[in-house]
Amino acid sequence: MSKTSVCIVGSGNWGSAIAKIVGVNAKNLPQYEDRVTMYVFEEMIEGKKLTEIINTTHENVKYLPGHKLPENIVAVPDVVEAAKDADILIFVIPHQFIKGLGAQLVGKIRPTAIGLSLIKGFDIAEGGGIELISKIITKHLQIPCAVLMGANLANEVAEEKFCETTIGVKDKKMAPILRDLFQTPNFRVVVSDDVDAVEICGALKNIVACGAGFTDGLGLGDNTKAAVIRLGLMEMIKFVDVFYPGSKLSTFFESCGVADLITTCYGGRNRKCSEAFVKTGKSIVELEKEMLNGQKLQGPITAAEVNHMLKTRNMEDKFPLFTAIHKICVGEIKPAQMIDCIRNHPEHMQTFN
Ligand SMILES: NC(=O)c1ccc[n+]([C@@H]2O[C@H](COP(=O)([O-])OP(=O)(O)OC[C@H]3O[C@@H](n4cnc5c(N)ncnc54)[C@H](O)[C@@H]3O)[C@@H](O)[C@H]2O)c1
């Protein structure tokens, strides 16, 4: 039987961390091709191409410095060249770039390939809704697309600290193939067939992380932050219930749900920049440039996409936390007004929950 070949489309902080795992598993497991290609958006680092640096030093010095990538990870600057022979395409780029890259790949990949999206975020759909990134991949490339989401801060995964993750996949045959590619003693995979909810959790938690960061910036303390996290979780559940009915409540208790929400609200870059937003008064765009060294923030864009959808449907008041966070990010209200916006949250108006 021919071996399964893998391409990682993306090489940022998470893309590089996941390349450490996938590279080792592809090399050690007989069912996968050893050589794993990694599409790298080319940039010059001190006069040298990033792809050349990766292929000679086996380190992504810009996005994951201090970690060696396995030598079977091969950096390729042309996405078509990287992806053309792959059976599994792992998409791990900031969500704003997926349509552009997807367009380049149309008709250039194996028709039998399958996708796996590690991308957290949405896109705006025609008619005022949102579109899931996995659905965009399927629509443009005509391949099925699973998702992997979880409490997985990239640097901690790269340091091989224990964590869990959730793979959302419908096709039962694909479940063990994907699990084996990622599972390690310190990266434990749980597979779910509730694919949409897994993906939506991964996108929405970045909005809540901005709220947690505002709370930190305002010095409001741990009780307030816990309230923001809890109300955020309730709005995540409601969002899935209203717009993707039929999903399972238990999915929110997987790594992709409450665990990712907690880690992001304490450790992630959206929290960090949102705290600085309050403390410095600088714009989100300025802070992203100053604090993240080329990494991208997902929370404020996702908040805008969700708000666009809620506004179109006249539902902003049903999701007061998401709405307040968006309005703070775009400067419509002051961070201190977030609590005013959630004081009368629908959650507080019920006699019994
Ligand atoms: N970093 C984490 O801890 C983490 C964990 C889980 C999921 N994610 C998700 O993974 C996805 C990728 O994030 P990341 O952390 O790997 O990236 P990143 O934010 O660290 O890096 C940005 C990446 O975008 C690339 N890029 C810049 N301009 C581009 C363009 N025009 N076209 C294509 N690529 C371009 C850069 O080369 C770089 O590889 C995001 O959706 C993120 O939410 C990240």
The ligand as a MOL file (V3000), in Angstrom:
LIG
                    3D

  0  0  0     0  0            999 V3000
M  V30 BEGIN CTAB
M  V30 COUNTS 44 48 0 0 0
M  V30 BEGIN ATOM
M  V30 1 N -0.1490 30.2040 18.1470 0
M  V30 2 C -0.9240 29.4380 18.8660 0
M  V30 3 O -0.6810 29.1940 20.0560 0
M  V30 4 C -2.1210 28.8210 18.2150 0
M  V30 5 C -2.6920 27.7130 18.8220 0
M  V30 6 C -3.7970 27.1190 18.2310 0
M  V30 7 C -4.2880 27.6340 17.0340 0
M  V30 8 N -3.7130 28.7200 16.4510 0 CHG=1
M  V30 9 C -4.2750 29.1890 15.1740 0
M  V30 10 O -3.4230 28.7670 14.1200 0
M  V30 11 C -3.5310 29.6600 13.0080 0
M  V30 12 C -2.1420 30.0700 12.5720 0
M  V30 13 O -1.5160 30.7650 13.6200 0
M  V30 14 P 0.0500 30.7600 13.8740 0
M  V30 15 O 0.2110 31.0040 15.3470 0
M  V30 16 O 0.6960 29.5470 13.3220 0 CHG=-1
M  V30 17 O 0.5290 31.9970 12.9800 0
M  V30 18 P 1.2890 33.3180 13.4780 0
M  V30 19 O 0.2920 34.3660 13.8560 0
M  V30 20 O 2.3540 32.9410 14.4580 0
M  V30 21 O 2.1000 33.7910 12.2110 0
M  V30 22 C 1.5690 34.4500 11.1120 0
M  V30 23 C 1.8680 33.5940 9.8980 0
M  V30 24 O 1.2120 34.1840 8.7690 0
M  V30 25 C 2.1140 34.1710 7.6840 0
M  V30 26 N 1.7170 35.1950 6.7320 0
M  V30 27 C 1.9050 36.5380 6.8190 0
M  V30 28 N 1.4020 37.1280 5.7150 0
M  V30 29 C 0.8800 36.1370 4.9420 0
M  V30 30 C 0.2100 36.1070 3.6820 0
M  V30 31 N -0.0280 37.2140 3.0090 0
M  V30 32 N -0.1860 34.9060 3.1860 0
M  V30 33 C 0.0410 33.7540 3.8920 0
M  V30 34 N 0.6760 33.7170 5.0740 0
M  V30 35 C 1.0820 34.9010 5.5840 0
M  V30 36 C 3.4610 34.4030 8.3350 0
M  V30 37 O 4.4890 34.0000 7.4720 0
M  V30 38 C 3.3410 33.5020 9.5360 0
M  V30 39 O 3.6750 32.1780 9.2070 0
M  V30 40 C -4.4020 30.8210 13.4910 0
M  V30 41 O -5.7200 30.6120 13.0400 0
M  V30 42 C -4.3620 30.7000 15.0100 0
M  V30 43 O -5.5230 31.1970 15.6130 0
M  V30 44 C -2.6220 29.2970 17.0030 0
M  V30 END ATOM
M  V30 BEGIN BOND
M  V30 1 1 1 2
M  V30 2 2 2 3
M  V30 3 1 2 4
M  V30 4 1 4 5
M  V30 5 2 4 44
M  V30 6 2 5 6
M  V30 7 1 6 7
M  V30 8 2 7 8
M  V30 9 1 8 9
M  V30 10 1 8 44
M  V30 11 1 9 10
M  V30 12 1 9 42
M  V30 13 1 10 11
M  V30 14 1 11 12
M  V30 15 1 11 40
M  V30 16 1 12 13
M  V30 17 1 13 14
M  V30 18 2 14 15
M  V30 19 1 14 16
M  V30 20 1 14 17
M  V30 21 1 17 18
M  V30 22 2 18 19
M  V30 23 1 18 20
M  V30 24 1 18 21
M  V30 25 1 21 22
M  V30 26 1 22 23
M  V30 27 1 23 24
M  V30 28 1 23 38
M  V30 29 1 24 25
M  V30 30 1 25 26
M  V30 31 1 25 36
M  V30 32 1 26 27
M  V30 33 1 26 35
M  V30 34 2 27 28
M  V30 35 1 28 29
M  V30 36 1 29 30
M  V30 37 2 29 35
M  V30 38 1 30 31
M  V30 39 2 30 32
M  V30 40 1 32 33
M  V30 41 2 33 34
M  V30 42 1 34 35
M  V30 43 1 36 37
M  V30 44 1 36 38
M  V30 45 1 38 39
M  V30 46 1 40 41
M  V30 47 1 40 42
M  V30 48 1 42 43
M  V30 END BOND
M  V30 END CTAB
M  END
